[in-house]
Structures are given as structure tokens and as C-alpha cells.
Amino acid sequence: MSIELVTILLVVTFMTLLFMGLPLAWTMGATASIFTLVLFEPNVMFMSMTRVYHMMLNYTLVSVPLFVFMACILEKSGVAEDLFKAVYVWAGGLRGGLAIGTIVACVFMAAMVGIVGAEIVTLGLIALPQMLDRGYDKRIALGSITAGGGMATLIPPSVVFIVYAMTTGCSVGELFIAGILPGILLAVLFVGYIVYMTWRYPELAPAAPSEERNVPLRQKLSLLKGLILPAFLAFAVLGTIYKGVATPTEAAGIGCIGALISAWINRKFNWQNIKQACYETLKVSCMLTWLFFGAQTIIGVYTLAGGTQFVQNAIQALPFGKWGIIIMMQLILIFLGMFLDWIGILLLTMPIFVPIVESLGFSKIWFGVVFCMNMHISYLSPPFGPSVFYMASVAPDDINVTDIYWANLPYLWLTVLALIITMFLPDLSLWLPSLMAD
């Protein structure tokens, strides 16, 4: 059977099982098992077991449940409420100040949490009612939370970076540091859009009432303590990695300790919260692990059949030049992002794409940042758009999914702009990693 026919049949089988409602992990595993038995001897199934076993020995993988646990503890510790209150009081006097404060809070939360769903749900419960109660246009309110929360894909400690590093052999620490400036760029573009829209159309986001913003300076300064814990946690995690003091896995452990301390300071350190955080960590970690297993098996059998080399040769043969090939990859990622979750896209495409990227003379660290930008787009894009459904789960009954998609549209185009800037200015991603301690 020719590799071209194998590729077509594999894609058709994969998509058929997926549209039948089979979970993604089982879809990948079932497809891999079917094609292993059809193309090879049954004893080749041991190859899949070996790939899964070697993946389980990857030390970097330990950081995933640690960062998930850190996020779950922070979600229950009250840090988000204190953070939002601080940025609200300081920015509330501006038109759109609550939305700007939400973007700032999203940046801090992303630097602590690294998980999109936790960030959007938390800020959706805290910030959305306050903006709607103060007369904000629902598009400004919804978009600032949904798009801002999606920055957790890019701003370290992003779980996306960890899985990308594990899949491609990159340094997790370098990826974390590489995402800082592009993440700030994205936040600046979002804030700039809110400032422009509220200046051009003041009725979209009125300033806070005078009785709320006329707070004594001493009280305003005391509210800044709400920024101390987030700043401390971000420094503890990223600073130790940047200085070479700790590996990302060790930094994740430090972050967990910091999250527990934050919960204790905010008097939220109790057995019920710890137990719920452990349950949620177990659930998320198991889901990710099964996806890792499924992806390892399907990539393994396709590689053994010669498919990886076939796809690489086909892409490199495109008559578009190296930038045309990179752009084509982005289009593929954006298209897949409309139907698949980021982890399925990453595990299926990066083993094929990254060798091509390196052969074209590009950095795989830079491409990791570009990939995360694409995943931010996928979080906002219909029909899948995970961020949209996270937001819908906590939005009032009079707000539907269509409202959230329309609210996200300007931020979606701004993310595309940030992606273009990141692509054609590689130093934006690579400058800080070049300064890291060895």
C-alpha cells in the first residue's frame, strides 16, 4: 500500500471516529491500532507500548500536574479577587478602566496559573458582573475576559509550552522566557483597542462612579498588596528559571508552595479546598496523559509507515519559499484549531512541522511561540473555540454563544496582527532567552 493511500485512509479513519463522538485520545489510539494491525505484524504493537513507556520517563512531564495543582489552589485562594479589586480601584477612573484592569489582571493570572479555562471562569465570575452592572457594552466586557484569559496559552508558565517542549526536545525554560515579550505585545494591543474604542464611543464603557474611584490615597496604596502575591509567585517561578536556579519542574514545585502560602494568607487554606484542588488536578492530568498516549501511538505507526518523511518532503517541495511554507503551516494550524483542541494539534503536527522549521533555518523556540499564538487564535475561533464555552458557562442567561463570538472578533484580528509581528520579528521571542543564565 502506497504511503499516499495510507495517509488518506488514516485521515479518513481518524476524522470518522472523531465525528462519531469518540474521545480524541481513544480516536488516536484506535486509529493507531487499526493501522498497525493492517500494515504490520501484530508484534509491532509492542512499538507503541515502548513509545508510551519512554514518554512516561520524561521528567519534564512532572511539571504538568504541579502547574495544574498550582492553578487549582490559586483559583480557590482569593488571589484573583484581590488582584482585580486593586487594578479596578487604580484604573476605574478611566473610560473602559474595568476592561483595561481585566486585561492587566489576566496577565498576572496567566503568569501564575498557565491554564486558560481556570483564568476565564475565575475572572468571568468576578469581573463580568461588575462591568455589566456599571453599564459596559457586553462586547467590551465579554471580549476583554475571553481574549485576555486566552493569553495563558502564551504567557509563562503555559502548559502548552511544557507539552511543546516535551514533544520537540526544546528547553522549557527558554520557551517560558521566549513567551514573555510576545505576551506583553498581545496585552498592549488589547489595551490599545479598548482605549481607542472607549475614546471613540464613550457610551461603550463609562468611567466608574465618583464615589467608587475617590478613594483616599492611603487606601489605594493598601490595595496594592493585592498585586504583591501575584508578583511574588510570577517572580518565584519565572525568576528561578531565568537565573538558572531551578528547572521548570522544580520551579513548578516552588509555585505550588507559593500557591499554598497565598491560600493560607487569604485564610482559604482548608481541607475542602485542598481536596477539591487535588481532584481537579487528577482529572486534568489524567485527561492530558491519555492524550499523550494516543498521540504517541498514532505518530509512531505513521512514522514507521514512512508518513512523516512523506509529509515533510511534500511540504518542503511547495514552490512558496521558506516563508511561504511557514505561512502554510500557520493556515493548517488555524484550520485544525477550528475543530481540535490544542493538545491534539500539537501532538499530531509538531513532530512533522518542527524538523521542517529547523531545516529551513528557523529556531524551534521561535516556532513554539508562533504555535502558541496560533492556539490563542484557535481558542477564539468558531465553531470549537474553547474560550467561548468557558465564558458561556459563567455568563448570564441573556448572553448566548453568538454574542461571545462577536465580542471576540476584534481580539481575534489583533491576535493575527501579533502573530504576524512575532513571525517577522524573531528577536521579539529570542532576545530574552539569549540572555538567560546557563
VOPAGU-2260 file (C-alpha; in pm, 1 decimal, decimal comma):
REM VOPAGU-2260
SITE   aa  ch    i         X         Y         Z
SITE  MET   A    0       0,0       0,0       0,0
SITE  SER   A    1     145,8     335,7    -104,3
SITE  ILE   A    2     215,5     598,2     159,3
SITE  GLU   A    3     -18,5     839,4     -19,1
SITE  LEU   A    4    -307,6     593,3      16,7
SITE  VAL   A    5    -210,7     520,5     379,2
SITE  THR   A    6    -219,4     892,9     454,6
SITE  ILE   A    7    -564,5     938,9     300,5
SITE  LEU   A    8    -710,2     632,3     475,3
SITE  LEU   A    9    -556,9     731,5     809,4
SITE  VAL   A   10    -703,5    1082,6     792,7
SITE  VAL   A   11   -1045,8     949,2     686,8
SITE  THR   A   12   -1046,1     689,5     967,5
SITE  PHE   A   13    -934,3     946,7    1222,8
SITE  MET   A   14   -1198,6    1203,2    1124,2
SITE  THR   A   15   -1474,8     939,4    1102,9
SITE  LEU   A   16   -1408,4     813,4    1455,1
SITE  LEU   A   17   -1383,2    1169,9    1583,6
SITE  PHE   A   18   -1714,8    1276,7    1429,3
SITE  MET   A   19   -1876,5     961,1    1566,6
SITE  GLY   A   20   -1816,9    1111,2    1911,1
SITE  LEU   A   21   -1521,4     900,9    2023,9
SITE  PRO   A   22   -1294,4    1099,3    2261,5
SITE  LEU   A   23    -978,6    1232,2    2098,1
SITE  ALA   A   24    -742,8    1006,4    2295,8
SITE  TRP   A   25    -939,9     692,8    2202,1
SITE  THR   A   26    -966,9     813,0    1841,9
SITE  MET   A   27    -588,8     841,5    1810,5
SITE  GLY   A   28    -526,2     511,4    1989,2
SITE  ALA   A   29    -788,9     321,2    1789,4
SITE  THR   A   30    -663,1     459,5    1457,9
SITE  ALA   A   31    -307,0     365,2    1550,2
SITE  SER   A   32    -410,9      10,3    1649,7
SITE  ILE   A   33    -612,0     -45,2    1329,1
SITE  PHE   A   34    -329,9      68,3    1100,6
SITE  THR   A   35     -64,3    -120,3    1295,9
SITE  LEU   A   36    -255,2    -445,9    1250,5
SITE  VAL   A   37    -334,1    -374,1     883,3
SITE  LEU   A   38      14,2    -262,8     777,8
SITE  PHE   A   39     242,7    -465,4    1004,4
SITE  GLU   A   40     268,8    -780,4    1211,8
SITE  PRO   A   41      80,3    -789,2    1546,5
SITE  ASN   A   42     407,8    -786,0    1742,1
SITE  VAL   A   43     467,4    -430,7    1615,0
SITE  MET   A   44     208,3    -328,4    1874,7
SITE  PHE   A   45     493,8    -350,9    2124,6
SITE  MET   A   46     644,0     -49,7    1947,2
SITE  SER   A   47     350,8     162,4    2063,5
SITE  MET   A   48     393,2      38,7    2418,0
SITE  THR   A   49     763,3     126,4    2406,1
SITE  ARG   A   50     693,5     481,2    2283,6
SITE  VAL   A   51     440,9     535,2    2561,6
SITE  TYR   A   52     681,5     394,0    2821,4
SITE  HIS   A   53     964,7     623,8    2711,3
SITE  MET   A   54     731,0     922,8    2722,1
SITE  MET   A   55     634,7     833,5    3079,0
SITE  LEU   A   56    1002,0     857,3    3178,8
SITE  ASN   A   57    1019,0    1221,5    3065,4
SITE  TYR   A   58    1099,9    1423,5    3378,0
SITE  THR   A   59     952,5    1740,6    3228,1
SITE  LEU   A   60     610,5    1576,7    3234,4
SITE  VAL   A   61     609,5    1600,5    3614,2
SITE  SER   A   62     570,2    1979,0    3588,7
SITE  VAL   A   63     226,0    1945,0    3424,1
SITE  PRO   A   64      29,8    1819,8    3729,0
SITE  LEU   A   65     230,7    2056,6    3950,4
SITE  PHE   A   66     130,4    2362,7    3747,7
SITE  VAL   A   67    -227,3    2235,6    3727,4
SITE  PHE   A   68    -234,7    2194,4    4106,6
SITE  MET   A   69     -89,2    2544,1    4147,9
SITE  ALA   A   70    -367,8    2681,7    3926,4
SITE  CYS   A   71    -639,3    2495,8    4117,0
SITE  ILE   A   72    -515,2    2623,5    4453,3
SITE  LEU   A   73    -488,8    2982,6    4326,2
SITE  GLU   A   74    -840,8    2961,5    4186,1
SITE  LYS   A   75    -967,4    2894,9    4539,0
SITE  SER   A   76    -725,9    3117,2    4732,8
SITE  GLY   A   77    -889,8    3456,4    4671,3
SITE  VAL   A   78    -583,0    3594,4    4494,1
SITE  ALA   A   79    -784,8    3672,9    4180,5
SITE  GLU   A   80   -1041,1    3876,6    4375,4
SITE  ASP   A   81    -771,9    4084,5    4548,4
SITE  LEU   A   82    -588,7    4134,1    4220,2
SITE  PHE   A   83    -897,4    4253,8    4035,1
SITE  LYS   A   84   -1000,6    4486,1    4317,0
SITE  ALA   A   85    -658,4    4651,3    4313,6
SITE  VAL   A   86    -647,6    4711,8    3937,9
SITE  TYR   A   87   -1011,8    4824,8    3940,5
SITE  VAL   A   88    -957,0    5098,1    4200,2
SITE  TRP   A   89    -648,0    5227,9    4020,5
SITE  ALA   A   90    -792,2    5210,2    3667,0
SITE  GLY   A   91   -1161,9    5266,0    3740,9
SITE  GLY   A   92   -1143,4    5639,5    3670,9
SITE  LEU   A   93   -1066,1    5576,0    3304,1
SITE  ARG   A   94   -1330,7    5506,6    3045,1
SITE  GLY   A   95   -1305,4    5134,5    2996,8
SITE  GLY   A   96   -1096,1    5115,2    3312,8
SITE  LEU   A   97   -1261,7    4793,6    3426,5
SITE  ALA   A   98   -1189,9    4627,3    3091,9
SITE  ILE   A   99    -829,4    4754,5    3096,8
SITE  GLY   A  100    -797,6    4630,6    3454,2
SITE  THR   A  101    -931,3    4293,0    3341,5
SITE  ILE   A  102    -657,2    4263,1    3077,8
SITE  VAL   A  103    -394,9    4354,2    3340,1
SITE  ALA   A  104    -544,4    4100,3    3579,9
SITE  CYS   A  105    -538,9    3840,8    3300,5
SITE  VAL   A  106    -165,6    3897,7    3250,0
SITE  PHE   A  107     -95,6    3848,1    3621,5
SITE  MET   A  108    -324,9    3546,6    3638,1
SITE  ALA   A  109    -161,8    3392,4    3331,4
SITE  ALA   A  110     180,0    3435,2    3495,4
SITE  MET   A  111      51,7    3240,9    3794,7
SITE  VAL   A  112    -194,9    2990,8    3650,8
SITE  GLY   A  113     -97,3    2896,2    3294,6
SITE  ILE   A  114    -439,0    2736,5    3225,2
SITE  VAL   A  115    -693,6    2916,4    3007,3
SITE  GLY   A  116   -1011,0    2760,4    3146,3
SITE  ALA   A  117    -933,2    2840,4    3509,6
SITE  GLU   A  118    -849,0    3201,1    3424,6
SITE  ILE   A  119   -1159,1    3271,9    3212,7
SITE  VAL   A  120   -1400,3    3110,5    3457,3
SITE  THR   A  121   -1246,0    3287,5    3758,3
SITE  LEU   A  122   -1244,3    3634,4    3600,4
SITE  GLY   A  123   -1581,2    3569,2    3437,5
SITE  LEU   A  124   -1731,5    3523,3    3782,1
SITE  ILE   A  125   -1551,6    3826,8    3927,6
SITE  ALA   A  126   -1520,3    4087,6    3652,2
SITE  LEU   A  127   -1816,2    4026,6    3419,9
SITE  PRO   A  128   -2093,8    4111,8    3669,9
SITE  GLN   A  129   -1911,2    4429,8    3774,3
SITE  MET   A  130   -1873,8    4552,0    3416,0
SITE  LEU   A  131   -2232,9    4472,7    3318,8
SITE  ASP   A  132   -2368,9    4633,6    3636,7
SITE  ARG   A  133   -2180,4    4954,5    3553,7
SITE  GLY   A  134   -2327,6    4983,7    3205,7
SITE  TYR   A  135   -2045,1    4836,8    2997,1
SITE  ASP   A  136   -2132,0    4719,9    2649,8
SITE  LYS   A  137   -2139,7    4341,1    2664,7
SITE  ARG   A  138   -1897,1    4309,6    2372,0
SITE  ILE   A  139   -1628,1    4504,6    2560,0
SITE  ALA   A  140   -1693,1    4308,0    2878,8
SITE  LEU   A  141   -1705,0    3963,7    2722,2
SITE  GLY   A  142   -1414,0    4018,8    2484,7
SITE  SER   A  143   -1175,2    4152,8    2747,5
SITE  ILE   A  144   -1224,5    3844,8    2967,7
SITE  THR   A  145   -1235,6    3578,2    2697,0
SITE  ALA   A  146    -945,9    3707,9    2487,3
SITE  GLY   A  147    -747,9    3820,5    2790,9
SITE  GLY   A  148    -787,4    3481,5    2957,4
SITE  GLY   A  149    -663,4    3311,6    2642,1
SITE  MET   A  150    -323,2    3475,1    2691,7
SITE  ALA   A  151    -248,7    3192,0    2934,9
SITE  THR   A  152    -153,6    2988,1    2625,6
SITE  LEU   A  153     138,5    3224,2    2568,4
SITE  ILE   A  154     240,3    3388,1    2894,4
SITE  PRO   A  155     450,4    3151,4    3107,3
SITE  PRO   A  156     408,9    2917,3    3287,4
SITE  SER   A  157     194,9    2793,8    2998,7
SITE  VAL   A  158     111,7    2423,1    2993,1
SITE  VAL   A  159     118,0    2449,4    2611,2
SITE  PHE   A  160     488,3    2535,4    2627,5
SITE  ILE   A  161     557,2    2237,1    2853,5
SITE  VAL   A  162     392,9    1989,1    2615,5
SITE  TYR   A  163     558,4    2155,2    2313,1
SITE  ALA   A  164     899,5    2123,1    2480,8
SITE  MET   A  165     835,7    1759,9    2568,9
SITE  THR   A  166     730,0    1684,3    2210,7
SITE  THR   A  167    1010,1    1869,0    2030,4
SITE  GLY   A  168    1303,3    1842,5    2270,3
SITE  CYS   A  169    1318,2    2216,4    2344,4
SITE  SER   A  170    1416,7    2373,6    2674,0
SITE  VAL   A  171    1101,5    2451,8    2873,7
SITE  GLY   A  172    1283,5    2737,4    3047,0
SITE  GLU   A  173    1379,2    2902,5    2717,7
SITE  LEU   A  174    1023,1    2866,7    2589,6
SITE  PHE   A  175     882,8    3023,4    2905,7
SITE  ILE   A  176    1113,0    3323,0    2876,3
SITE  ALA   A  177    1055,2    3348,2    2499,3
SITE  GLY   A  178     681,4    3394,1    2556,3
SITE  ILE   A  179     714,2    3699,3    2783,0
SITE  LEU   A  180     758,8    3979,5    2525,7
SITE  PRO   A  181     505,4    3842,5    2271,3
SITE  GLY   A  182     260,0    3802,7    2560,3
SITE  ILE   A  183     313,0    4164,4    2662,8
SITE  LEU   A  184     269,3    4268,5    2297,7
SITE  LEU   A  185     -65,6    4091,7    2287,3
SITE  ALA   A  186    -178,0    4259,3    2610,4
SITE  VAL   A  187     -71,1    4603,4    2481,9
SITE  LEU   A  188    -269,4    4553,1    2160,2
SITE  PHE   A  189    -578,8    4451,6    2359,3
SITE  VAL   A  190    -548,0    4751,1    2593,4
SITE  GLY   A  191    -488,7    4982,5    2295,2
SITE  TYR   A  192    -806,8    4856,3    2131,2
SITE  ILE   A  193   -1011,8    4915,4    2448,3
SITE  VAL   A  194    -865,7    5265,7    2491,5
SITE  TYR   A  195    -944,2    5356,6    2130,2
SITE  MET   A  196   -1297,6    5216,1    2132,9
SITE  THR   A  197   -1392,1    5381,4    2462,5
SITE  TRP   A  198   -1246,5    5713,6    2341,3
SITE  ARG   A  199   -1426,8    5687,4    2008,3
SITE  TYR   A  200   -1753,0    5559,6    2159,8
SITE  PRO   A  201   -1769,2    5672,0    2525,9
SITE  GLU   A  202   -2105,5    5507,2    2582,0
SITE  LEU   A  203   -1947,1    5161,0    2547,9
SITE  ALA   A  204   -1770,0    5178,8    2884,3
SITE  PRO   A  205   -1843,9    5461,9    3127,9
SITE  ALA   A  206   -1595,3    5557,0    3396,2
SITE  ALA   A  207   -1655,7    5429,9    3747,6
SITE  PRO   A  208   -1885,3    5642,5    3968,3
SITE  SER   A  209   -1701,8    5914,7    4158,8
SITE  GLU   A  210   -1786,1    5760,7    4497,7
SITE  GLU   A  211   -1607,0    5441,2    4391,6
SITE  ARG   A  212   -1296,3    5599,7    4248,4
SITE  ASN   A  213   -1249,1    5879,6    4502,1
SITE  VAL   A  214   -1066,8    5652,0    4742,0
SITE  PRO   A  215    -808,8    5802,5    4980,2
SITE  LEU   A  216    -452,1    5754,2    4860,8
SITE  ARG   A  217    -364,9    5555,2    5170,3
SITE  GLN   A  218    -643,6    5309,7    5097,3
SITE  LYS   A  219    -538,1    5287,9    4732,7
SITE  LEU   A  220    -184,0    5207,6    4837,2
SITE  SER   A  221    -306,0    4941,3    5077,5
SITE  LEU   A  222    -492,2    4774,0    4791,7
SITE  LEU   A  223    -161,1    4727,3    4610,1
SITE  LYS   A  224     -96,5    4436,2    4844,4
SITE  GLY   A  225    -331,0    4251,4    4608,3
SITE  LEU   A  226     -53,5    4271,2    4349,5
SITE  ILE   A  227     221,8    4153,9    4583,4
SITE  LEU   A  228     128,0    3785,8    4595,6
SITE  PRO   A  229      79,6    3754,0    4216,2
SITE  ALA   A  230     409,5    3936,3    4153,2
SITE  PHE   A  231     586,6    3718,1    4410,1
SITE  LEU   A  232     455,9    3396,7    4253,3
SITE  ALA   A  233     544,5    3505,5    3899,4
SITE  PHE   A  234     895,9    3600,8    4014,5
SITE  ALA   A  235     936,1    3277,5    4212,1
SITE  VAL   A  236     850,0    3063,9    3909,6
SITE  LEU   A  237     998,1    3260,5    3619,1
SITE  GLY   A  238    1286,8    3423,7    3806,7
SITE  THR   A  239    1430,7    3092,6    3924,3
SITE  ILE   A  240    1411,6    2955,4    3569,0
SITE  TYR   A  241    1562,9    3268,9    3412,6
SITE  LYS   A  242    1853,2    3272,3    3657,7
SITE  GLY   A  243    1917,2    2902,6    3614,1
SITE  VAL   A  244    1847,1    2832,1    3980,9
SITE  ALA   A  245    1573,0    2576,5    3915,9
SITE  THR   A  246    1446,7    2357,4    3634,1
SITE  PRO   A  247    1086,2    2416,9    3519,7
SITE  THR   A  248     974,6    2111,9    3717,7
SITE  GLU   A  249    1145,1    2241,4    4031,4
SITE  ALA   A  250    1000,6    2588,1    3967,0
SITE  ALA   A  251     654,6    2429,5    3943,2
SITE  GLY   A  252     709,7    2281,0    4288,7
SITE  ILE   A  253     808,5    2626,6    4417,7
SITE  GLY   A  254     492,4    2766,9    4259,3
SITE  CYS   A  255     278,0    2507,2    4437,7
SITE  ILE   A  256     431,0    2606,7    4772,1
SITE  GLY   A  257     369,2    2973,4    4687,5
SITE  ALA   A  258       7,9    2898,9    4598,0
SITE  LEU   A  259     -46,4    2719,5    4929,2
SITE  ILE   A  260     111,2    3012,5    5116,4
SITE  SER   A  261    -120,8    3250,3    4926,8
SITE  ALA   A  262    -421,8    3044,3    5028,3
SITE  TRP   A  263    -305,0    3047,6    5390,9
SITE  ILE   A  264    -252,0    3426,3    5388,1
SITE  ASN   A  265    -601,0    3476,9    5245,0
SITE  ARG   A  266    -748,1    3233,9    5501,5
SITE  LYS   A  267    -860,1    2992,3    5230,7
SITE  PHE   A  268    -621,1    2715,5    5334,8
SITE  ASN   A  269    -855,5    2435,5    5442,2
SITE  TRP   A  270    -901,6    2067,2    5377,2
SITE  GLN   A  271   -1204,0    2115,4    5149,7
SITE  ASN   A  272   -1015,1    2343,9    4909,2
SITE  ILE   A  273    -708,9    2119,9    4909,6
SITE  LYS   A  274    -920,8    1811,7    4838,4
SITE  GLN   A  275   -1107,1    1980,9    4550,7
SITE  ALA   A  276    -778,0    2104,9    4402,4
SITE  CYS   A  277    -634,9    1752,1    4417,9
SITE  TYR   A  278    -943,0    1605,4    4247,8
SITE  GLU   A  279    -933,7    1866,2    3970,3
SITE  THR   A  280    -559,4    1816,2    3922,9
SITE  LEU   A  281    -606,7    1442,0    3894,1
SITE  LYS   A  282    -887,4    1481,8    3639,9
SITE  VAL   A  283    -696,0    1725,4    3416,8
SITE  SER   A  284    -367,9    1534,6    3443,7
SITE  CYS   A  285    -532,0    1203,2    3353,0
SITE  MET   A  286    -701,8    1361,5    3051,8
SITE  LEU   A  287    -370,4    1504,4    2929,5
SITE  THR   A  288    -186,9    1176,6    2991,7
SITE  TRP   A  289    -431,1     972,1    2783,9
SITE  LEU   A  290    -397,3    1225,4    2504,6
SITE  PHE   A  291     -18,7    1187,7    2524,4
SITE  PHE   A  292     -56,2     810,0    2498,4
SITE  GLY   A  293    -289,5     827,7    2197,8
SITE  ALA   A  294     -69,9    1075,8    2012,4
SITE  GLN   A  295     244,9     870,8    2071,9
SITE  THR   A  296      84,1     562,6    1917,2
SITE  ILE   A  297     -60,9     728,4    1605,8
SITE  ILE   A  298     257,3     923,5    1531,3
SITE  GLY   A  299     460,0     607,1    1591,6
SITE  VAL   A  300     274,0     392,2    1341,4
SITE  TYR   A  301     257,3     671,4    1081,8
SITE  THR   A  302     631,4     733,2    1114,4
SITE  LEU   A  303     703,6     360,2    1080,3
SITE  ALA   A  304     496,7     355,8     761,6
SITE  GLY   A  305     709,2     640,5     620,9
SITE  GLY   A  306     436,7     901,3     657,2
SITE  THR   A  307     632,8    1162,3     849,4
SITE  GLN   A  308     904,5    1175,4     584,7
SITE  PHE   A  309     639,5    1182,8     311,3
SITE  VAL   A  310     462,4    1484,4     464,3
SITE  GLN   A  311     791,0    1665,2     526,3
SITE  ASN   A  312     904,4    1611,9     166,5
SITE  ALA   A  313     563,9    1722,1      34,0
SITE  ILE   A  314     565,9    2045,0     237,3
SITE  GLN   A  315     927,1    2125,7     152,1
SITE  ALA   A  316     851,9    2072,9    -217,5
SITE  LEU   A  317     590,8    2350,1    -216,7
SITE  PRO   A  318     700,4    2631,0    -452,5
SITE  PHE   A  319     643,7    2910,5    -197,7
SITE  GLY   A  320     987,8    2965,1     -47,5
SITE  LYS   A  321    1064,8    2923,7     321,4
SITE  TRP   A  322     827,3    3196,8     440,3
SITE  GLY   A  323     550,5    3056,9     222,1
SITE  ILE   A  324     597,5    2719,1     388,5
SITE  ILE   A  325     584,6    2876,7     736,7
SITE  ILE   A  326     265,6    3065,1     643,2
SITE  MET   A  327     114,7    2744,9     504,4
SITE  MET   A  328     183,8    2577,6     839,1
SITE  GLN   A  329       2,9    2859,1    1019,0
SITE  LEU   A  330    -300,5    2815,4     794,8
SITE  ILE   A  331    -303,5    2442,4     869,3
SITE  LEU   A  332    -279,9    2508,9    1244,2
SITE  ILE   A  333    -558,3    2768,7    1233,6
SITE  PHE   A  334    -780,6    2533,1    1032,6
SITE  LEU   A  335    -719,2    2243,0    1272,8
SITE  GLY   A  336    -783,4    2480,3    1563,8
SITE  MET   A  337   -1140,6    2522,9    1443,4
SITE  PHE   A  338   -1212,1    2156,0    1521,9
SITE  LEU   A  339    -946,8    2013,8    1757,1
SITE  ASP   A  340    -809,1    2107,7    2097,4
SITE  TRP   A  341    -455,5    2244,6    2118,9
SITE  ILE   A  342    -304,5    1930,2    2262,8
SITE  GLY   A  343    -427,5    1712,3    1976,3
SITE  ILE   A  344    -297,8    1963,5    1721,6
SITE  LEU   A  345      39,3    1990,0    1895,7
SITE  LEU   A  346      97,5    1617,9    1935,5
SITE  LEU   A  347     -10,8    1539,8    1580,8
SITE  THR   A  348     164,0    1818,8    1388,8
SITE  MET   A  349     476,4    1926,4    1576,4
SITE  PRO   A  350     673,8    1601,9    1520,8
SITE  ILE   A  351     627,1    1671,1    1149,2
SITE  PHE   A  352     648,9    2051,2    1138,4
SITE  VAL   A  353     942,3    2120,7    1370,7
SITE  PRO   A  354    1205,5    1926,2    1168,7
SITE  ILE   A  355    1094,1    2121,7     860,8
SITE  VAL   A  356    1118,9    2450,7    1051,5
SITE  GLU   A  357    1473,6    2368,4    1159,8
SITE  SER   A  358    1574,1    2258,0     808,5
SITE  LEU   A  359    1456,8    2598,4     680,8
SITE  GLY   A  360    1693,1    2770,9     926,3
SITE  PHE   A  361    1435,6    2885,9    1184,2
SITE  SER   A  362    1451,9    2839,1    1560,8
SITE  LYS   A  363    1216,9    2584,8    1715,2
SITE  ILE   A  364    1196,1    2809,1    2022,3
SITE  TRP   A  365    1062,1    3088,0    1799,9
SITE  PHE   A  366     824,5    2844,5    1632,3
SITE  GLY   A  367     696,8    2736,9    1974,9
SITE  VAL   A  368     590,9    3096,2    2044,1
SITE  VAL   A  369     433,4    3118,4    1698,4
SITE  PHE   A  370     246,3    2794,7    1767,2
SITE  CYS   A  371     108,6    2935,1    2093,6
SITE  MET   A  372     -11,8    3244,3    1908,3
SITE  ASN   A  373    -198,0    3012,0    1671,5
SITE  MET   A  374    -351,8    2829,8    1965,3
SITE  HIS   A  375    -471,6    3160,9    2109,7
SITE  ILE   A  376    -647,7    3215,9    1776,8
SITE  SER   A  377    -797,1    2865,7    1797,3
SITE  TYR   A  378    -933,2    2939,2    2145,9
SITE  LEU   A  379   -1137,7    3226,0    1999,6
SITE  SER   A  380   -1234,3    3075,3    1662,1
SITE  PRO   A  381   -1568,3    2913,4    1577,6
SITE  PRO   A  382   -1700,6    2650,9    1577,3
SITE  PHE   A  383   -1485,8    2494,7    1853,1
SITE  GLY   A  384   -1349,2    2799,7    2041,1
SITE  PRO   A  385   -1290,7    2658,4    2392,8
SITE  SER   A  386   -1262,0    3007,3    2544,4
SITE  VAL   A  387   -1610,8    3086,9    2420,0
SITE  PHE   A  388   -1762,9    2789,6    2600,2
SITE  TYR   A  389   -1566,9    2860,7    2919,2
SITE  MET   A  390   -1713,7    3210,6    2910,3
SITE  ALA   A  391   -2062,7    3086,1    2828,0
SITE  SER   A  392   -2055,8    2858,9    3133,7
SITE  VAL   A  393   -2045,8    3161,0    3369,3
SITE  ALA   A  394   -2224,2    3427,9    3160,9
SITE  PRO   A  395   -2579,8    3545,4    3244,5
SITE  ASP   A  396   -2870,1    3370,4    3074,8
SITE  ASP   A  397   -2934,6    3662,6    2838,9
SITE  ILE   A  398   -2586,2    3623,2    2682,0
SITE  ASN   A  399   -2551,1    3346,2    2424,8
SITE  VAL   A  400   -2257,1    3188,6    2244,0
SITE  THR   A  401   -2308,8    3408,4    1935,9
SITE  ASP   A  402   -2269,0    3721,7    2149,6
SITE  ILE   A  403   -1935,1    3592,0    2277,7
SITE  TYR   A  404   -1809,9    3505,8    1928,5
SITE  TRP   A  405   -1890,9    3859,1    1805,9
SITE  ALA   A  406   -1724,4    4010,1    2113,1
SITE  ASN   A  407   -1408,6    3810,1    2039,6
SITE  LEU   A  408   -1381,1    3911,1    1674,3
SITE  PRO   A  409   -1171,7    4231,6    1719,7
SITE  TYR   A  410    -936,6    4049,3    1958,3
SITE  LEU   A  411    -907,8    3767,0    1708,6
SITE  TRP   A  412    -779,1    4006,6    1441,0
SITE  LEU   A  413    -544,6    4168,4    1693,0
SITE  THR   A  414    -402,7    3824,6    1771,1
SITE  VAL   A  415    -346,3    3768,0    1399,2
SITE  LEU   A  416    -159,1    4100,5    1390,6
SITE  ALA   A  417      51,1    3993,5    1690,7
SITE  LEU   A  418     119,8    3661,6    1516,3
SITE  ILE   A  419     245,7    3843,0    1204,4
SITE  ILE   A  420     470,4    4068,3    1414,2
SITE  THR   A  421     606,7    3769,7    1607,5
SITE  MET   A  422     672,0    3577,1    1287,3
SITE  PHE   A  423     864,0    3850,6    1108,5
SITE  LEU   A  424    1045,0    3983,3    1417,8
SITE  PRO   A  425    1202,5    3665,5    1561,5
SITE  ASP   A  426    1412,0    3865,9    1810,5
SITE  LEU   A  427    1092,0    3951,2    1995,3
SITE  SER   A  428    1088,9    3588,0    2106,8
SITE  LEU   A  429    1459,9    3507,6    2108,2
SITE  TRP   A  430    1619,3    3810,4    2275,1
SITE  LEU   A  431    1533,7    3727,8    2638,1
SITE  PRO   A  432    1628,7    3357,4    2606,6
SITE  SER   A  433    1967,5    3466,6    2469,5
SITE  LEU   A  434    2031,3    3645,9    2799,8
SITE  MET   A  435    1940,8    3351,4    3021,7
SITE  ALA   A  436    2193,2    3210,4    3265,9
SITE  ASP   A  437    2334,8    2874,0    3157,6
